[in-house]
Amino acid sequence: MSGPQETPLVQRLPSTVPFVGPETLERQRSQVFGARLGANESVFGPSPKAIAAMEAAAPEAWKYCDPENYDLKVALAAHHGVAPENIVVGEGIDGLLGTVVRMFVAEGDAVVTSDGAYPTFNYHVAGFGGALTKVPYRDDKEDPDALIEAAQRTGARLIYLANPDNPMGSWHDAPVLERMIAAMPKNALLILDEAYVEFAPATAVPPIDVDDPRVLRMRTFSKAYGMAGLRVGYAIGEQGVVKAFDKVRNHFGVNALAQAAALAALEDQEWLEHVKKAVQASRAQIASIAEQNGLTPLPSATNFVTIDCGADDAFAKAVLAALIEANIFVRMPFAAPGNRCIRISCGTEADLNLFEKVLPKALSAARA
Ligand SMILES: *Cc1c(COP(=O)(O)O)cnc(C)c1O
């Protein structure tokens, strides 16, 4: 019997998901994780003011949300010293990445990223039929020169780079990125994914230039602001590029509670400072646990620490499996040579105590 037919593009797509959620693993294992250190969520939570704003907005949930995200956009514009017309709010960076690929990539168009970089971007490129070229990391960092070279060679429409980087936690200083932007081929757009920017040193953040239509900066409330479950992110860019989002974006995508919470969170910079301090302490503790076990923590400008397990990817995978077996949710970087590492998100005291307790056993299990 012939049924409905997917488009040829969708028929060709592999049946993969960008991330398997910890909930899926919990269902498979019939057990809730004792520590959730695998998705770079902020265990320190959202600002209490953001929680209060959601409570206040809840009875009004019968209303459609503001499709222009106006109040949040105006507040973000003031925060960044740009105009509201330079900002588009969306369902997290993940949602915005899908929209931007839809806007700029037709089937067969070239796109460039790094091998092992954020997989949701690749997922969207595949979904719109883009031709993705991946260049290797260099010294555990994304390699701006290689990205530019590949973009020139392939005539890329989009170039993706995260700074600071996930999964390695590394970063480039602003002048490196500015040189990269200056060298970009005409007609290409750089997606500068700054999901972790609040944790980065000021020297790693180039000034925002909304006159340049070739760069889109992407930010999120999921990481430092501790609201990953709400799905709010935004892009900062040149007005024409930002306006074009209106042609295809999901106008009611960011719900009313999420908009209210993001606005309140942005206004509570004190909470953000508190989280940044907690993250710094947690990073130091993860690094110290790694070193006590003879492993090498890599420098991080994020809310996680990537740990070099000192052997091959099979060994890192075995350590990871043993940690999951010991009821800690973790993930590992995806491509060689980063796959010699495991990645541990910052946690509470209790989370890290559990990690400290089970890591030696996980290492012995992996060595056995
Ligand atoms: C976590 C993460 C995101 C996801 O952001 P959302 O706003 O939650 O969609 C995007 N990019 C990178 C590099 C990330 O690590």
The ligand as an SDF file (V2000), in Angstrom:
LIG
                    3D

 15 15  0  0  0  0  0  0  0  0999 V2000
   24.2170   24.5110   24.5270 C   0  0  0  0  0  0  0  0  0  0  0  0
   24.6150   25.0480   23.2060 C   0  0  0  0  0  0  0  0  0  0  0  0
   23.6660   25.6120   22.3570 C   0  0  0  0  0  0  0  0  0  0  0  0
   22.2000   25.4640   22.6400 C   0  0  0  0  0  0  0  0  0  0  0  0
   21.6130   26.6250   22.9540 O   0  0  0  0  0  0  0  0  0  0  0  0
   20.0250   26.6800   23.1020 P   0  0  0  0  0  0  0  0  0  0  0  0
   19.8100   28.1350   23.1990 O   0  0  0  0  0  0  0  0  0  0  0  0
   19.6610   25.9240   24.3320 O   0  0  0  0  0  0  0  0  0  0  0  0
   19.4290   26.0790   21.8860 O   0  0  0  0  0  0  0  0  0  0  0  0
   24.0950   26.1870   21.1780 C   0  0  0  0  0  0  0  0  0  0  0  0
   25.3950   26.1900   20.8540 N   0  0  0  0  0  0  0  0  0  0  0  0
   26.3270   25.6410   21.6340 C   0  0  0  0  0  0  0  0  0  0  0  0
   27.7530   25.6790   21.2100 C   0  0  0  0  0  0  0  0  0  0  0  0
   25.9630   25.0360   22.8250 C   0  0  0  0  0  0  0  0  0  0  0  0
   26.8730   24.4180   23.5640 O   0  0  0  0  0  0  0  0  0  0  0  0
  1  2  1  0
  2  3  1  0
  2 14  2  0
  3  4  1  0
  3 10  2  0
  4  5  1  0
  5  6  1  0
  6  7  2  0
  6  8  1  0
  6  9  1  0
 10 11  1  0
 11 12  2  0
 12 13  1  0
 12 14  1  0
 14 15  1  0
M  END
$$$$
